[in-house]
Amino acid sequence: MNIFVIGDVHGCYFTFKKLIAKNWDPEKEYLVQLGDLINKGPHSVKCLSYFRKLQKKYPNRVILLRGNHEQMYLDYFQKEKKNRFIASLLAEMQILDLDEQKIFKWLRKTPLSWENDKVLISHAGISPQCKIPLREEDIRGVLYNRGGLKNIGKLQIAGHNIVEGNKPHFNPKENAWHIDTGAWLKKHLSALKIDADGNSVKVLKENRSKKDDNS
């Protein structure tokens, strides 16, 4: 089955929904959102509600990976780490009647990566300096890495670091795609379509919807 990978959404619900409606074929493709679905943009709660509905409708084909902002949400409850983004999100949840504990339990189950024999997708990618990249606490792990990526012998796809030029970038040395194009900064939400072997790459880009500008 092919794979449809979407970059950092950051609360840009209308842009996110439009990108999926125009481009995703649920009969032929997995849908993988590589984390940072929430915060910074204006409609995080709508993004959460929409994605949960997609997962319920297509339980084996829709995958949310954990980004550092989803980890912020978990840490707010698990470690009592206060955070202005999460405080704002919880206030929005109360207004829109979304249960914060249900969201906590859901996000706690989100994986840090998705992979097959040829492709690995994570939020920030595997750093050459990180020995245990799938450890939540590691500042160079797949939640937080701000550096380059290690060539791991399979295609990597990552977000987290906004790319220059407002379009996804492939680094052949890393054998990796970087696809965060700063949707929350009123730029674009980007995605890739690939086959199970990491070939047949198609780059997709959705201009930020004006409905997501009321932040």
C-alpha positions as CSV (number, residue, x, y, z in Angstrom):
1,M,0.0,0.0,0.0
2,N,1.2,3.5,-0.8
3,I,1.9,6.1,1.9
4,F,0.6,9.7,2.2
5,V,2.7,11.6,4.7
6,I,1.7,15.1,5.9
7,G,4.0,17.5,7.6
8,D,3.6,19.7,10.7
9,V,0.0,21.0,10.9
10,H,0.1,23.2,14.0
11,G,-3.6,23.8,14.3
12,C,-4.2,24.8,10.7
13,Y,-7.4,22.8,10.5
14,F,-8.9,24.1,7.3
15,T,-5.7,23.8,5.4
16,F,-5.2,20.3,6.7
17,K,-8.7,19.1,5.9
18,K,-8.5,20.5,2.4
19,L,-5.1,18.8,1.7
20,I,-6.6,15.5,2.7
21,A,-9.9,15.9,0.9
22,K,-8.1,16.8,-2.3
23,N,-5.3,14.2,-2.3
24,W,-5.8,11.2,0.0
25,D,-7.1,7.9,-1.4
26,P,-8.1,5.8,1.7
27,E,-8.5,2.7,-0.4
28,K,-4.9,2.7,-1.6
29,E,-2.9,4.7,0.9
30,Y,-1.9,4.9,4.5
31,L,-2.3,8.4,5.9
32,V,0.6,9.3,8.3
33,Q,0.8,12.7,10.0
34,L,4.3,13.0,11.4
35,G,3.4,15.0,14.6
36,D,2.9,18.6,15.8
37,L,-0.8,18.4,14.8
38,I,-1.5,20.9,17.6
39,N,-0.4,24.3,19.0
40,K,0.7,27.6,17.4
41,G,-2.1,27.8,14.8
42,P,-5.7,28.7,15.7
43,H,-7.7,25.4,15.5
44,S,-5.9,22.7,17.4
45,V,-9.1,21.2,18.9
46,K,-10.7,20.9,15.5
47,C,-7.5,19.2,14.2
48,L,-7.7,16.7,17.1
49,S,-11.4,16.0,16.7
50,Y,-11.0,15.6,12.9
51,F,-8.1,13.2,13.1
52,R,-9.7,11.1,15.8
53,K,-12.8,10.7,13.5
54,L,-10.5,9.7,10.6
55,Q,-8.9,7.1,12.8
56,K,-12.2,5.6,13.9
57,K,-13.4,5.4,10.2
58,Y,-10.1,4.0,8.9
59,P,-8.5,2.4,12.0
60,N,-5.7,0.5,10.2
61,R,-4.8,3.2,7.7
62,V,-4.6,6.5,9.7
63,I,-1.6,7.1,11.9
64,L,-0.7,10.0,14.1
65,L,2.9,10.1,15.1
66,R,3.9,12.0,18.2
67,G,5.7,15.3,17.8
68,N,7.3,17.5,20.5
69,H,4.0,19.4,20.9
70,E,2.0,16.2,21.6
71,Q,4.8,15.4,24.1
72,M,4.2,18.8,25.7
73,Y,0.6,17.8,26.2
74,L,1.6,14.5,27.8
75,D,4.3,16.2,30.0
76,Y,1.8,18.8,31.2
77,F,-0.1,16.0,32.9
78,Q,2.6,13.4,33.5
79,K,5.3,15.7,34.8
80,E,3.3,18.8,35.6
81,K,5.3,20.8,33.2
82,K,3.4,24.1,32.7
83,N,3.3,25.3,29.2
84,R,1.5,28.3,27.6
85,F,0.6,26.4,24.5
86,I,-1.1,23.6,26.5
87,A,-2.8,26.0,28.8
88,S,-4.3,27.8,25.8
89,L,-5.3,24.4,24.2
90,L,-7.0,23.2,27.4
91,A,-9.0,26.4,27.5
92,E,-10.1,25.9,23.9
93,M,-11.0,22.3,24.8
94,Q,-13.4,23.5,27.5
95,I,-15.1,25.9,25.1
96,L,-15.5,23.2,22.5
97,D,-16.4,20.5,25.0
98,L,-13.5,18.1,24.3
99,D,-12.4,15.8,27.1
100,E,-8.8,16.6,28.0
101,Q,-8.3,13.2,29.7
102,K,-9.6,11.3,26.6
103,I,-7.1,13.2,24.5
104,F,-4.3,12.5,27.0
105,K,-5.0,8.7,26.8
106,W,-5.2,8.9,23.0
107,L,-2.0,10.8,22.6
108,R,-0.2,8.6,25.1
109,K,-0.7,5.7,22.6
110,T,0.8,7.6,19.7
111,P,4.0,6.0,18.4
112,L,7.3,7.9,17.9
113,S,7.8,6.5,14.4
114,W,6.3,4.4,11.6
115,E,8.3,2.2,9.4
116,N,8.5,-0.6,6.9
117,D,11.5,-2.3,5.3
118,K,12.3,0.7,3.1
119,V,10.9,3.8,4.9
120,L,11.0,5.4,8.3
121,I,8.8,8.3,9.3
122,S,9.2,10.3,12.5
123,H,8.7,13.9,13.7
124,A,12.3,15.1,13.8
125,G,14.3,12.2,12.3
126,I,17.2,10.1,13.5
127,S,20.3,12.1,14.3
128,P,23.9,10.7,13.8
129,Q,24.7,11.8,17.3
130,C,21.8,10.0,19.0
131,K,22.3,6.4,20.3
132,I,18.7,5.8,21.4
133,P,16.6,8.0,19.0
134,L,13.3,6.6,20.1
135,R,13.7,7.7,23.7
136,E,11.2,10.4,24.6
137,E,13.6,12.3,26.8
138,D,16.5,12.5,24.4
139,I,17.0,16.1,23.2
140,R,18.6,14.6,20.0
141,G,15.9,12.0,19.5
142,V,13.1,11.8,17.0
143,L,11.0,14.3,19.0
144,Y,13.5,17.1,19.3
145,N,16.4,16.7,16.8
146,R,17.4,20.0,15.3
147,G,20.4,18.7,13.4
148,G,21.0,16.7,10.3
149,L,19.9,13.1,9.8
150,K,21.7,9.9,9.7
151,N,21.6,7.8,6.5
152,I,20.1,4.6,8.0
153,G,19.8,2.6,4.8
154,K,16.2,3.4,4.3
155,L,14.3,6.5,3.3
156,Q,13.6,8.9,6.2
157,I,10.8,11.5,6.2
158,A,10.8,14.1,8.9
159,G,9.3,17.5,9.8
160,H,10.0,19.7,12.9
161,N,12.6,21.9,11.2
162,I,11.1,24.4,8.7
163,V,12.8,24.1,5.4
164,E,14.2,27.0,3.4
165,G,12.4,27.9,0.1
166,N,8.9,26.9,1.3
167,K,9.0,23.5,-0.3
168,P,9.9,20.0,0.9
169,H,13.6,19.2,0.4
170,F,15.4,16.0,-0.3
171,N,18.9,15.5,1.0
172,P,20.6,12.7,-0.9
173,K,23.5,12.4,1.6
174,E,20.9,11.7,4.3
175,N,18.5,9.8,2.0
176,A,15.9,11.9,3.7
177,W,13.0,14.2,3.0
178,H,12.3,17.3,5.2
179,I,8.7,18.4,4.8
180,D,7.8,21.1,7.4
181,T,7.0,24.2,5.3
182,G,5.6,26.3,8.2
183,A,1.9,26.1,7.8
184,W,1.3,28.1,11.0
185,L,3.5,30.9,9.7
186,K,0.9,31.5,6.9
187,K,3.0,29.6,4.4
188,H,2.2,26.1,3.2
189,L,1.2,22.6,4.5
190,S,3.2,20.0,2.6
191,A,3.0,16.3,2.0
192,L,4.6,13.4,0.1
193,K,3.1,10.5,-1.7
194,I,5.3,7.4,-2.0
195,D,5.0,3.8,-2.6
196,A,6.0,1.1,0.0
197,D,9.6,1.1,-1.3
198,G,10.0,4.8,-0.9
199,N,9.9,5.4,-4.6
200,S,7.5,7.4,-6.9
201,V,7.7,10.5,-4.8
202,K,5.1,13.1,-5.4
203,V,5.3,16.4,-3.6
204,L,2.1,18.1,-2.6
205,K,1.6,21.6,-1.1
206,E,-1.5,23.3,0.1
207,N,-1.5,27.1,0.6
208,R,-2.6,28.1,4.1
209,S,-6.4,28.7,4.1
210,K,-7.6,32.2,5.0
211,K,-9.9,30.5,7.5
212,D,-6.7,29.5,9.5
213,D,-5.5,33.1,9.7
214,N,-7.7,34.2,12.6
215,S,-5.1,33.3,15.2
